[in-house]
Amino acid sequence: MIYRPILAATALLAIGCSDYPLLDDQAVNSSWELDFFDDFESFDPENWQDQILWVNDEDQCYLPNNQFNTREVSQGTLKLRVVDLGEPRPCNNFNKFGEQHPDTQYVAGRIASKNRQEFIKGKWTARLRVEDSGQAGMFPAWWLLGAFNNEPPVQEPDETVCWPLTGSGEIDIFEHHSDGGPDHYAARAIQSLGYCGGGDWQALMLVQEAKLAEYHTYSVEWAEDSIIFRLDDIEVYRSPDTNDQFPEPLFAILNFAKINDSPMTVDEWVMEVDWVKHEVQR
């Protein structure tokens, strides 16, 4: 994947800059009311489930139930890890075509609020950090997917829509792809091209600089015909949504993937999540 930064000067922030430029008149919309909050004092199965699948030709194998410490909740935070086991092992992850992931020495954690906490629009926010960003293959993400998506696990009869058609749309709130180096992330809405598998990753994307090892809040909200992305409550990008691409309920996903076969230079990578919330306008 090649990132295309937004060229407008107001859209890019310098690393360590505390005075973020605004694209609107207010840094924080005060009309939001909380309707979901998880501060990860425990792993709550009413909010999340482990999502076990194989996508994007990823190199790791997702595991449930915190096997090999891949999805730990402790001391008030969620830790999602990619762990190098040192030698290949069988992987029972399958893609939506029924193909099984090959043996791999890398295992990881992925959770989704699918069929637990799903909302139409509103505002999603997570507070998280990723240490030692920029290592080859790193791919941590905080994102949303349409609730009628047909990828595993399929648990309801209406989960039949292929990505990224309406019902299976995708919004990436935070996605660090390490091939661009450390301390940056992408925020985007995937523009549907109108057929299964047809998604434009570049047209509605911002590449944003931030110190990823430090905690930040990353959010997305809807306002009339726009999707607004915020870093630490400050607007950094406004994506047009004039055709209302995302009218469906969306569920949240937190995951740490390994996107290529580069060897890990350490035993594990960690994304630490302090809390996740959803809000609606009063």
LOLO-991084 format. One record per residue (C-alpha): x, y, z; residue number from 1; residue in one letter. Coordinates in pm, whole numbers. Each point is the difference from the previous one (the first is absolute). Example, Ala and Ser with C-alpha at 12.3 -4.5 7.8 and 13.67 -1.06 7.14 Angstrom:
LOLO-991084
[[1230,-450,780],1,'A']
[[137,344,-66],2,'S']
***
This chain:
LOLO-991084
[[0,0,0],1,'M']
[[134,344,-90],2,'I']
[[-119,293,202],3,'Y']
[[-99,322,-175],4,'R']
[[13,288,251],5,'P']
[[-264,270,-21],6,'I']
[[182,303,-138],7,'L']
[[-197,275,173],8,'A']
[[225,164,256],9,'A']
[[-274,-7,262],10,'T']
[[-31,-375,-21],11,'A']
[[351,-103,105],12,'L']
[[135,51,350],13,'L']
[[362,7,106],14,'A']
[[119,-261,248],15,'I']
[[-15,142,349],16,'G']
[[-202,307,-100],17,'C']
[[-250,98,267],18,'S']
[[-192,263,-200],19,'D']
[[-192,-203,-251],20,'Y']
[[-164,185,-291],21,'P']
[[-378,-22,-12],22,'L']
[[-222,-61,-297],23,'L']
[[-306,121,189],24,'D']
[[-79,263,261],25,'D']
[[-6,-230,302],26,'Q']
[[253,-250,127],27,'A']
[[-258,-198,193],28,'V']
[[-371,-41,-66],29,'N']
[[-165,28,341],30,'S']
[[-330,-157,-110],31,'S']
[[116,-363,24],32,'W']
[[-157,-241,249],33,'E']
[[169,-325,102],34,'L']
[[-184,-322,-85],35,'D']
[[285,-255,15],36,'F']
[[324,-5,198],37,'F']
[[252,-275,74],38,'D']
[[301,84,217],39,'D']
[[137,-356,-11],40,'F']
[[-11,-81,366],41,'E']
[[-78,-347,-136],42,'S']
[[-69,-163,-333],43,'F']
[[-376,34,-36],44,'D']
[[-154,-254,-242],45,'P']
[[-313,215,-16],46,'E']
[[214,262,-175],47,'N']
[[260,-198,-194],48,'W']
[[78,-332,-158],49,'Q']
[[326,-136,-134],50,'D']
[[-18,19,-379],51,'Q']
[[175,-295,-161],52,'I']
[[48,29,-375],53,'L']
[[264,42,-270],54,'W']
[[-2,322,-205],55,'V']
[[240,210,-207],56,'N']
[[243,-294,-33],57,'D']
[[122,88,349],58,'E']
[[293,-199,136],59,'D']
[[-127,-58,354],60,'Q']
[[-261,-239,140],61,'C']
[[-274,151,218],62,'Y']
[[-64,-189,323],63,'L']
[[-293,9,247],64,'P']
[[-7,12,378],65,'N']
[[335,175,46],66,'N']
[[200,-300,-116],67,'Q']
[[373,81,15],68,'F']
[[-94,332,162],69,'N']
[[-132,143,-326],70,'T']
[[-305,171,154],71,'R']
[[63,97,360],72,'E']
[[-215,223,220],73,'V']
[[190,110,310],74,'S']
[[50,310,216],75,'Q']
[[-282,179,-177],76,'G']
[[117,-36,-359],77,'T']
[[-36,-235,-293],78,'L']
[[324,-127,-152],79,'K']
[[-16,-145,-351],80,'L']
[[322,-167,-104],81,'R']
[[178,-160,-291],82,'V']
[[219,-272,153],83,'V']
[[287,-185,-166],84,'D']
[[-14,-363,115],85,'L']
[[335,-79,-160],86,'G']
[[-120,-286,-218],87,'E']
[[-300,-57,-228],88,'P']
[[-319,-156,133],89,'R']
[[-331,-92,-166],90,'P']
[[-254,281,-33],91,'C']
[[-375,-58,-10],92,'N']
[[-84,341,-150],93,'N']
[[-199,-8,-324],94,'F']
[[-85,271,-250],95,'N']
[[-350,53,-135],96,'K']
[[77,-233,-290],97,'F']
[[71,-290,237],98,'G']
[[377,3,-48],99,'E']
[[208,-81,309],100,'Q']
[[289,214,118],101,'H']
[[337,-175,-44],102,'P']
[[213,-94,300],103,'D']
[[157,305,164],104,'T']
[[215,86,299],105,'Q']
[[-188,326,60],106,'Y']
[[-322,24,204],107,'V']
[[-210,306,84],108,'A']
[[-313,143,159],109,'G']
[[-307,152,-165],110,'R']
[[-329,95,163],111,'I']
[[-325,130,-147],112,'A']
[[-323,137,143],113,'S']
[[-190,-184,-274],114,'K']
[[-349,-103,116],115,'N']
[[82,155,338],116,'R']
[[33,376,-35],117,'Q']
[[-107,134,-341],118,'E']
[[-110,355,-72],119,'F']
[[-124,210,-289],120,'I']
[[232,301,-36],121,'K']
[[62,205,316],122,'G']
[[359,32,124],123,'K']
[[252,-276,74],124,'W']
[[315,73,204],125,'T']
[[286,-209,140],126,'A']
[[300,98,212],127,'R']
[[300,-210,-95],128,'L']
[[372,-17,-61],129,'R']
[[247,-211,-202],130,'V']
[[360,-19,112],131,'E']
[[300,-32,-234],132,'D']
[[-199,78,-312],133,'S']
[[143,-39,-348],134,'G']
[[133,-355,32],135,'Q']
[[-35,-194,-325],136,'A']
[[-339,-169,-29],137,'G']
[[-177,185,283],138,'M']
[[-371,55,-68],139,'F']
[[-199,102,312],140,'P']
[[-346,144,-61],141,'A']
[[-313,151,158],142,'W']
[[-285,-1,-250],143,'W']
[[-367,-58,-85],144,'L']
[[-178,-244,-230],145,'L']
[[-358,-32,-117],146,'G']
[[-207,-244,207],147,'A']
[[-125,-193,-305],148,'F']
[[353,-99,-105],149,'N']
[[27,-359,-124],150,'N']
[[344,-79,145],151,'E']
[[42,-237,296],152,'P']
[[-157,-30,245],153,'P']
[[-337,-4,-176],154,'V']
[[-252,-15,285],155,'Q']
[[-320,155,-134],156,'E']
[[-201,-68,-320],157,'P']
[[48,357,-126],158,'D']
[[383,-21,-1],159,'E']
[[18,-51,-375],160,'T']
[[149,322,-141],161,'V']
[[345,-5,-156],162,'C']
[[260,266,75],163,'W']
[[-26,297,-56],164,'P']
[[-358,29,-125],165,'L']
[[-257,185,212],166,'T']
[[-57,-219,303],167,'G']
[[365,-101,1],168,'S']
[[170,339,-14],169,'G']
[[331,74,169],170,'E']
[[135,299,191],171,'I']
[[357,-6,133],172,'D']
[[41,230,300],173,'I']
[[360,-97,76],174,'F']
[[217,-225,-214],175,'E']
[[380,-11,24],176,'H']
[[162,-158,-303],177,'H']
[[369,-30,80],178,'S']
[[132,27,-355],179,'D']
[[-44,378,33],180,'G']
[[234,16,299],181,'G']
[[-71,72,368],182,'P']
[[-238,249,160],183,'D']
[[-274,33,-256],184,'H']
[[-343,-148,-58],185,'Y']
[[-270,5,-265],186,'A']
[[-363,104,43],187,'A']
[[-241,-68,-283],188,'R']
[[-339,-97,-130],189,'A']
[[17,-276,-259],190,'I']
[[-179,122,-311],191,'Q']
[[-211,-278,-149],192,'S']
[[39,-52,-374],193,'L']
[[-333,-182,-14],194,'G']
[[112,-363,-23],195,'Y']
[[128,-271,235],196,'C']
[[362,62,90],197,'G']
[[-3,339,-169],198,'G']
[[121,257,250],199,'G']
[[208,314,-53],200,'D']
[[242,28,293],201,'W']
[[163,323,-116],202,'Q']
[[-272,247,-101],203,'A']
[[-132,81,349],204,'L']
[[316,-39,210],205,'M']
[[216,210,228],206,'L']
[[350,-96,112],207,'V']
[[55,164,336],208,'Q']
[[312,34,212],209,'E']
[[-19,-74,373],210,'A']
[[222,-144,272],211,'K']
[[-154,-346,3],212,'L']
[[178,-115,317],213,'A']
[[-198,261,193],214,'E']
[[-369,-33,78],215,'Y']
[[-228,190,-238],216,'H']
[[-372,-6,-66],217,'T']
[[-102,-90,-354],218,'Y']
[[-360,60,-104],219,'S']
[[-242,20,-289],220,'V']
[[-339,170,-10],221,'E']
[[-273,86,-249],222,'W']
[[-121,355,-67],223,'A']
[[-257,53,-275],224,'E']
[[178,-102,-322],225,'D']
[[349,-44,148],226,'S']
[[199,-251,202],227,'I']
[[231,175,245],228,'I']
[[321,-152,136],229,'F']
[[154,136,319],230,'R']
[[331,-40,180],231,'L']
[[-19,92,369],232,'D']
[[-342,160,-61],233,'D']
[[135,227,-276],234,'I']
[[-124,-38,-356],235,'E']
[[276,-111,-237],236,'V']
[[-199,-115,-303],237,'Y']
[[-350,32,-143],238,'R']
[[-104,-261,-254],239,'S']
[[-302,66,-222],240,'P']
[[-293,-239,38],241,'D']
[[-248,165,-234],242,'T']
[[-146,-333,-114],243,'N']
[[-32,-135,356],244,'D']
[[223,-301,-53],245,'Q']
[[-41,-118,359],246,'F']
[[-369,-6,99],247,'P']
[[31,-348,154],248,'E']
[[90,-95,358],249,'P']
[[377,-23,44],250,'L']
[[197,-210,243],251,'F']
[[347,78,134],252,'A']
[[319,-201,-48],253,'I']
[[332,18,182],254,'L']
[[280,-216,-134],255,'N']
[[373,-33,-43],256,'F']
[[101,-173,-323],257,'A']
[[328,-87,-169],258,'K']
[[-45,102,-360],259,'I']
[[308,-159,-162],260,'N']
[[257,-275,52],261,'D']
[[279,222,138],262,'S']
[[153,-161,311],263,'P']
[[-78,164,332],264,'M']
[[305,139,180],265,'T']
[[-169,-27,341],266,'V']
[[-219,-269,156],267,'D']
[[-321,203,-2],268,'E']
[[-172,319,-114],269,'W']
[[-267,164,216],270,'V']
[[-291,237,-55],271,'M']
[[-138,114,336],272,'E']
[[-357,132,19],273,'V']
[[-114,198,304],274,'D']
[[-368,31,-94],275,'W']
[[-255,3,-282],276,'V']
[[-324,195,-14],277,'K']
[[-291,86,-228],278,'H']
[[-208,316,26],279,'E']
[[-318,133,-158],280,'V']
[[-110,357,-48],281,'Q']
[[-262,132,241],282,'R']
***
